[in-house]
Amino acid sequence: MPQLNPNPWFMILVISWLTLLLILFPKITSFTLFSNPEQKLLSMKTKSWTWPWS
């Protein structure tokens, strides 16, 4: 049964992971977010809610 032979499939697995880690991962992580949530939290000013019974 050839599907139990790990020789060709293991190399395909290793090459695909190396491609992902060495080429694609740095390209994906180089993108910056368009809306930085930390800046949004700092710039938000909250108003206290005025309750009608207080």
PDB file of N, CA, C and O in Angstrom:
ATOM      1  N   MET A   1       0.844  -1.186   0.000  1.00  0.00           N
ATOM      2  CA  MET A   1       0.000   0.000   0.000  1.00  0.00           C
ATOM      3  C   MET A   1       0.885   1.244   0.000  1.00  0.00           C
ATOM      4  O   MET A   1       1.572   1.517   0.985  1.00  0.00           O
ATOM      5  N   PRO A   2       0.872   1.985  -1.078  1.00  0.00           N
ATOM      6  CA  PRO A   2       1.807   3.109  -1.197  1.00  0.00           C
ATOM      7  C   PRO A   2       1.472   4.295  -0.279  1.00  0.00           C
ATOM      8  O   PRO A   2       2.359   5.091   0.028  1.00  0.00           O
ATOM      9  N   GLN A   3       0.243   4.429   0.157  1.00  0.00           N
ATOM     10  CA  GLN A   3      -0.086   5.578   1.003  1.00  0.00           C
ATOM     11  C   GLN A   3       0.537   5.461   2.393  1.00  0.00           C
ATOM     12  O   GLN A   3       0.587   6.449   3.126  1.00  0.00           O
ATOM     13  N   LEU A   4       1.009   4.278   2.766  1.00  0.00           N
ATOM     14  CA  LEU A   4       1.652   4.112   4.054  1.00  0.00           C
ATOM     15  C   LEU A   4       3.149   4.408   4.005  1.00  0.00           C
ATOM     16  O   LEU A   4       3.813   4.434   5.041  1.00  0.00           O
ATOM     17  N   ASN A   5       3.667   4.627   2.830  1.00  0.00           N
ATOM     18  CA  ASN A   5       5.074   4.962   2.687  1.00  0.00           C
ATOM     19  C   ASN A   5       5.239   6.465   2.949  1.00  0.00           C
ATOM     20  O   ASN A   5       4.768   7.273   2.149  1.00  0.00           O
ATOM     21  N   PRO A   6       5.902   6.863   4.059  1.00  0.00           N
ATOM     22  CA  PRO A   6       5.985   8.280   4.393  1.00  0.00           C
ATOM     23  C   PRO A   6       7.073   9.044   3.634  1.00  0.00           C
ATOM     24  O   PRO A   6       7.187  10.262   3.767  1.00  0.00           O
ATOM     25  N   ASN A   7       7.852   8.343   2.855  1.00  0.00           N
ATOM     26  CA  ASN A   7       8.986   8.988   2.216  1.00  0.00           C
ATOM     27  C   ASN A   7       8.599  10.181   1.327  1.00  0.00           C
ATOM     28  O   ASN A   7       9.113  11.270   1.582  1.00  0.00           O
ATOM     29  N   PRO A   8       7.754  10.069   0.326  1.00  0.00           N
ATOM     30  CA  PRO A   8       7.478  11.265  -0.493  1.00  0.00           C
ATOM     31  C   PRO A   8       6.602  12.289   0.242  1.00  0.00           C
ATOM     32  O   PRO A   8       6.765  13.491   0.035  1.00  0.00           O
ATOM     33  N   TRP A   9       5.697  11.841   1.079  1.00  0.00           N
ATOM     34  CA  TRP A   9       4.767  12.761   1.728  1.00  0.00           C
ATOM     35  C   TRP A   9       5.419  13.554   2.840  1.00  0.00           C
ATOM     36  O   TRP A   9       5.021  14.686   3.113  1.00  0.00           O
ATOM     37  N   PHE A  10       6.407  12.978   3.478  1.00  0.00           N
ATOM     38  CA  PHE A  10       7.099  13.710   4.525  1.00  0.00           C
ATOM     39  C   PHE A  10       7.884  14.889   3.940  1.00  0.00           C
ATOM     40  O   PHE A  10       7.902  15.967   4.534  1.00  0.00           O
ATOM     41  N   MET A  11       8.512  14.705   2.819  1.00  0.00           N
ATOM     42  CA  MET A  11       9.254  15.803   2.181  1.00  0.00           C
ATOM     43  C   MET A  11       8.301  16.894   1.699  1.00  0.00           C
ATOM     44  O   MET A  11       8.625  18.079   1.779  1.00  0.00           O
ATOM     45  N   ILE A  12       7.151  16.512   1.210  1.00  0.00           N
ATOM     46  CA  ILE A  12       6.157  17.502   0.794  1.00  0.00           C
ATOM     47  C   ILE A  12       5.693  18.308   2.001  1.00  0.00           C
ATOM     48  O   ILE A  12       5.526  19.524   1.913  1.00  0.00           O
ATOM     49  N   LEU A  13       5.489  17.638   3.112  1.00  0.00           N
ATOM     50  CA  LEU A  13       5.093  18.318   4.340  1.00  0.00           C
ATOM     51  C   LEU A  13       6.188  19.281   4.814  1.00  0.00           C
ATOM     52  O   LEU A  13       5.896  20.421   5.176  1.00  0.00           O
ATOM     53  N   VAL A  14       7.416  18.836   4.811  1.00  0.00           N
ATOM     54  CA  VAL A  14       8.527  19.674   5.267  1.00  0.00           C
ATOM     55  C   VAL A  14       8.711  20.884   4.352  1.00  0.00           C
ATOM     56  O   VAL A  14       8.905  21.999   4.837  1.00  0.00           O
ATOM     57  N   ILE A  15       8.654  20.685   3.075  1.00  0.00           N
ATOM     58  CA  ILE A  15       8.830  21.789   2.122  1.00  0.00           C
ATOM     59  C   ILE A  15       7.689  22.788   2.222  1.00  0.00           C
ATOM     60  O   ILE A  15       7.913  23.995   2.140  1.00  0.00           O
ATOM     61  N   SER A  16       6.478  22.300   2.398  1.00  0.00           N
ATOM     62  CA  SER A  16       5.357  23.231   2.516  1.00  0.00           C
ATOM     63  C   SER A  16       5.445  24.048   3.799  1.00  0.00           C
ATOM     64  O   SER A  16       5.121  25.235   3.782  1.00  0.00           O
ATOM     65  N   TRP A  17       5.874  23.452   4.913  1.00  0.00           N
ATOM     66  CA  TRP A  17       6.035  24.201   6.160  1.00  0.00           C
ATOM     67  C   TRP A  17       7.183  25.192   6.060  1.00  0.00           C
ATOM     68  O   TRP A  17       7.068  26.314   6.553  1.00  0.00           O
ATOM     69  N   LEU A  18       8.258  24.814   5.448  1.00  0.00           N
ATOM     70  CA  LEU A  18       9.363  25.748   5.268  1.00  0.00           C
ATOM     71  C   LEU A  18       8.959  26.931   4.397  1.00  0.00           C
ATOM     72  O   LEU A  18       9.346  28.070   4.658  1.00  0.00           O
ATOM     73  N   THR A  19       8.183  26.649   3.368  1.00  0.00           N
ATOM     74  CA  THR A  19       7.681  27.725   2.520  1.00  0.00           C
ATOM     75  C   THR A  19       6.795  28.664   3.316  1.00  0.00           C
ATOM     76  O   THR A  19       6.899  29.885   3.197  1.00  0.00           O
ATOM     77  N   LEU A  20       5.939  28.096   4.113  1.00  0.00           N
ATOM     78  CA  LEU A  20       5.053  28.923   4.924  1.00  0.00           C
ATOM     79  C   LEU A  20       5.838  29.769   5.915  1.00  0.00           C
ATOM     80  O   LEU A  20       5.596  30.970   6.034  1.00  0.00           O
ATOM     81  N   LEU A  21       6.770  29.157   6.620  1.00  0.00           N
ATOM     82  CA  LEU A  21       7.487  29.869   7.673  1.00  0.00           C
ATOM     83  C   LEU A  21       8.515  30.858   7.147  1.00  0.00           C
ATOM     84  O   LEU A  21       8.701  31.917   7.746  1.00  0.00           O
ATOM     85  N   LEU A  22       9.172  30.553   6.074  1.00  0.00           N
ATOM     86  CA  LEU A  22      10.259  31.400   5.604  1.00  0.00           C
ATOM     87  C   LEU A  22       9.830  32.453   4.587  1.00  0.00           C
ATOM     88  O   LEU A  22      10.470  33.500   4.482  1.00  0.00           O
ATOM     89  N   ILE A  23       8.776  32.199   3.851  1.00  0.00           N
ATOM     90  CA  ILE A  23       8.377  33.137   2.794  1.00  0.00           C
ATOM     91  C   ILE A  23       7.054  33.819   3.106  1.00  0.00           C
ATOM     92  O   ILE A  23       6.961  35.046   3.080  1.00  0.00           O
ATOM     93  N   LEU A  24       6.048  33.037   3.395  1.00  0.00           N
ATOM     94  CA  LEU A  24       4.718  33.621   3.543  1.00  0.00           C
ATOM     95  C   LEU A  24       4.491  34.288   4.889  1.00  0.00           C
ATOM     96  O   LEU A  24       3.862  35.345   4.950  1.00  0.00           O
ATOM     97  N   PHE A  25       4.979  33.709   5.951  1.00  0.00           N
ATOM     98  CA  PHE A  25       4.725  34.263   7.277  1.00  0.00           C
ATOM     99  C   PHE A  25       5.303  35.670   7.448  1.00  0.00           C
ATOM    100  O   PHE A  25       4.598  36.532   7.974  1.00  0.00           O
ATOM    101  N   PRO A  26       6.542  35.954   7.035  1.00  0.00           N
ATOM    102  CA  PRO A  26       7.036  37.335   7.149  1.00  0.00           C
ATOM    103  C   PRO A  26       6.247  38.327   6.296  1.00  0.00           C
ATOM    104  O   PRO A  26       6.084  39.484   6.684  1.00  0.00           O
ATOM    105  N   LYS A  27       5.759  37.885   5.141  1.00  0.00           N
ATOM    106  CA  LYS A  27       4.977  38.788   4.301  1.00  0.00           C
ATOM    107  C   LYS A  27       3.632  39.107   4.944  1.00  0.00           C
ATOM    108  O   LYS A  27       3.152  40.238   4.866  1.00  0.00           O
ATOM    109  N   ILE A  28       3.035  38.117   5.574  1.00  0.00           N
ATOM    110  CA  ILE A  28       1.737  38.328   6.209  1.00  0.00           C
ATOM    111  C   ILE A  28       1.879  39.207   7.443  1.00  0.00           C
ATOM    112  O   ILE A  28       1.043  40.079   7.679  1.00  0.00           O
ATOM    113  N   THR A  29       2.913  38.992   8.224  1.00  0.00           N
ATOM    114  CA  THR A  29       3.073  39.771   9.453  1.00  0.00           C
ATOM    115  C   THR A  29       3.585  41.181   9.196  1.00  0.00           C
ATOM    116  O   THR A  29       3.562  42.006  10.109  1.00  0.00           O
ATOM    117  N   SER A  30       4.041  41.483   8.004  1.00  0.00           N
ATOM    118  CA  SER A  30       4.511  42.834   7.715  1.00  0.00           C
ATOM    119  C   SER A  30       3.357  43.814   7.522  1.00  0.00           C
ATOM    120  O   SER A  30       3.569  45.025   7.591  1.00  0.00           O
ATOM    121  N   PHE A  31       2.163  43.329   7.285  1.00  0.00           N
ATOM    122  CA  PHE A  31       1.014  44.215   7.125  1.00  0.00           C
ATOM    123  C   PHE A  31       0.656  44.848   8.462  1.00  0.00           C
ATOM    124  O   PHE A  31       0.754  44.218   9.515  1.00  0.00           O
ATOM    125  N   THR A  32       0.246  46.083   8.397  1.00  0.00           N
ATOM    126  CA  THR A  32      -0.209  46.760   9.607  1.00  0.00           C
ATOM    127  C   THR A  32      -1.721  46.882   9.554  1.00  0.00           C
ATOM    128  O   THR A  32      -2.330  46.887   8.483  1.00  0.00           O
ATOM    129  N   LEU A  33      -2.299  46.979  10.714  1.00  0.00           N
ATOM    130  CA  LEU A  33      -3.744  47.138  10.769  1.00  0.00           C
ATOM    131  C   LEU A  33      -4.116  48.551  10.367  1.00  0.00           C
ATOM    132  O   LEU A  33      -3.415  49.505  10.706  1.00  0.00           O
ATOM    133  N   PHE A  34      -5.204  48.685   9.655  1.00  0.00           N
ATOM    134  CA  PHE A  34      -5.643  50.007   9.241  1.00  0.00           C
ATOM    135  C   PHE A  34      -6.247  50.769  10.409  1.00  0.00           C
ATOM    136  O   PHE A  34      -6.075  51.983  10.517  1.00  0.00           O
ATOM    137  N   SER A  35      -6.929  50.085  11.251  1.00  0.00           N
ATOM    138  CA  SER A  35      -7.483  50.733  12.427  1.00  0.00           C
ATOM    139  C   SER A  35      -6.904  50.068  13.655  1.00  0.00           C
ATOM    140  O   SER A  35      -7.250  48.934  13.987  1.00  0.00           O
ATOM    141  N   ASN A  36      -6.040  50.766  14.311  1.00  0.00           N
ATOM    142  CA  ASN A  36      -5.383  50.222  15.487  1.00  0.00           C
ATOM    143  C   ASN A  36      -6.340  50.338  16.670  1.00  0.00           C
ATOM    144  O   ASN A  36      -6.697  51.454  17.048  1.00  0.00           O
ATOM    145  N   PRO A  37      -6.765  49.230  17.266  1.00  0.00           N
ATOM    146  CA  PRO A  37      -7.743  49.296  18.348  1.00  0.00           C
ATOM    147  C   PRO A  37      -7.206  49.979  19.601  1.00  0.00           C
ATOM    148  O   PRO A  37      -7.982  50.549  20.368  1.00  0.00           O
ATOM    149  N   GLU A  38      -5.896  49.930  19.821  1.00  0.00           N
ATOM    150  CA  GLU A  38      -5.334  50.575  21.013  1.00  0.00           C
ATOM    151  C   GLU A  38      -5.468  52.094  20.914  1.00  0.00           C
ATOM    152  O   GLU A  38      -5.775  52.759  21.903  1.00  0.00           O
ATOM    153  N   GLN A  39      -5.242  52.629  19.742  1.00  0.00           N
ATOM    154  CA  GLN A  39      -5.379  54.075  19.569  1.00  0.00           C
ATOM    155  C   GLN A  39      -6.832  54.498  19.696  1.00  0.00           C
ATOM    156  O   GLN A  39      -7.124  55.571  20.224  1.00  0.00           O
ATOM    157  N   LYS A  40      -7.714  53.690  19.233  1.00  0.00           N
ATOM    158  CA  LYS A  40      -9.126  54.022  19.325  1.00  0.00           C
ATOM    159  C   LYS A  40      -9.578  54.064  20.781  1.00  0.00           C
ATOM    160  O   LYS A  40     -10.358  54.932  21.171  1.00  0.00           O
ATOM    161  N   LEU A  41      -9.086  53.127  21.577  1.00  0.00           N
ATOM    162  CA  LEU A  41      -9.457  53.125  22.984  1.00  0.00           C
ATOM    163  C   LEU A  41      -8.911  54.350  23.709  1.00  0.00           C
ATOM    164  O   LEU A  41      -9.562  54.886  24.606  1.00  0.00           O
ATOM    165  N   LEU A  42      -7.732  54.787  23.327  1.00  0.00           N
ATOM    166  CA  LEU A  42      -7.153  55.945  23.977  1.00  0.00           C
ATOM    167  C   LEU A  42      -7.859  57.240  23.586  1.00  0.00           C
ATOM    168  O   LEU A  42      -7.947  58.172  24.385  1.00  0.00           O
ATOM    169  N   SER A  43      -8.352  57.290  22.372  1.00  0.00           N
ATOM    170  CA  SER A  43      -8.975  58.520  21.902  1.00  0.00           C
ATOM    171  C   SER A  43     -10.453  58.628  22.268  1.00  0.00           C
ATOM    172  O   SER A  43     -11.044  59.700  22.135  1.00  0.00           O
ATOM    173  N   MET A  44     -11.049  57.550  22.722  1.00  0.00           N
ATOM    174  CA  MET A  44     -12.471  57.589  23.079  1.00  0.00           C
ATOM    175  C   MET A  44     -12.658  58.319  24.403  1.00  0.00           C
ATOM    176  O   MET A  44     -11.949  58.068  25.377  1.00  0.00           O
ATOM    177  N   LYS A  45     -13.616  59.215  24.415  1.00  0.00           N
ATOM    178  CA  LYS A  45     -13.944  59.910  25.646  1.00  0.00           C
ATOM    179  C   LYS A  45     -15.373  59.540  26.015  1.00  0.00           C
ATOM    180  O   LYS A  45     -16.308  59.731  25.237  1.00  0.00           O
ATOM    181  N   THR A  46     -15.509  59.028  27.175  1.00  0.00           N
ATOM    182  CA  THR A  46     -16.830  58.579  27.592  1.00  0.00           C
ATOM    183  C   THR A  46     -17.495  59.645  28.439  1.00  0.00           C
ATOM    184  O   THR A  46     -16.840  60.355  29.201  1.00  0.00           O
ATOM    185  N   LYS A  47     -18.781  59.744  28.297  1.00  0.00           N
ATOM    186  CA  LYS A  47     -19.565  60.659  29.119  1.00  0.00           C
ATOM    187  C   LYS A  47     -20.339  59.831  30.123  1.00  0.00           C
ATOM    188  O   LYS A  47     -20.770  58.715  29.835  1.00  0.00           O
ATOM    189  N   SER A  48     -20.504  60.386  31.285  1.00  0.00           N
ATOM    190  CA  SER A  48     -21.309  59.661  32.263  1.00  0.00           C
ATOM    191  C   SER A  48     -22.774  59.815  31.894  1.00  0.00           C
ATOM    192  O   SER A  48     -23.201  60.835  31.353  1.00  0.00           O
ATOM    193  N   TRP A  49     -23.510  58.794  32.196  1.00  0.00           N
ATOM    194  CA  TRP A  49     -24.919  58.771  31.876  1.00  0.00           C
ATOM    195  C   TRP A  49     -25.693  59.446  32.996  1.00  0.00           C
ATOM    196  O   TRP A  49     -25.558  59.103  34.171  1.00  0.00           O
ATOM    197  N   THR A  50     -26.496  60.404  32.605  1.00  0.00           N
ATOM    198  CA  THR A  50     -27.316  61.089  33.613  1.00  0.00           C
ATOM    199  C   THR A  50     -28.634  60.348  33.745  1.00  0.00           C
ATOM    200  O   THR A  50     -29.421  60.269  32.802  1.00  0.00           O
ATOM    201  N   TRP A  51     -28.853  59.821  34.909  1.00  0.00           N
ATOM    202  CA  TRP A  51     -30.068  59.061  35.164  1.00  0.00           C
ATOM    203  C   TRP A  51     -31.183  60.027  35.570  1.00  0.00           C
ATOM    204  O   TRP A  51     -30.930  60.959  36.334  1.00  0.00           O
ATOM    205  N   PRO A  52     -32.383  59.833  35.088  1.00  0.00           N
ATOM    206  CA  PRO A  52     -33.457  60.771  35.379  1.00  0.00           C
ATOM    207  C   PRO A  52     -33.908  60.738  36.840  1.00  0.00           C
ATOM    208  O   PRO A  52     -34.482  61.724  37.300  1.00  0.00           O
ATOM    209  N   TRP A  53     -33.683  59.675  37.583  1.00  0.00           N
ATOM    210  CA  TRP A  53     -34.154  59.572  38.965  1.00  0.00           C
ATOM    211  C   TRP A  53     -33.086  59.929  39.984  1.00  0.00           C
ATOM    212  O   TRP A  53     -33.328  59.819  41.186  1.00  0.00           O
ATOM    213  N   SER A  54     -31.908  60.356  39.534  1.00  0.00           N
ATOM    214  CA  SER A  54     -30.872  60.683  40.515  1.00  0.00           C
ATOM    215  C   SER A  54     -30.729  62.182  40.711  1.00  0.00           C
ATOM    216  O   SER A  54     -29.898  62.623  41.505  1.00  0.00           O
TER     217      SER A  54
END
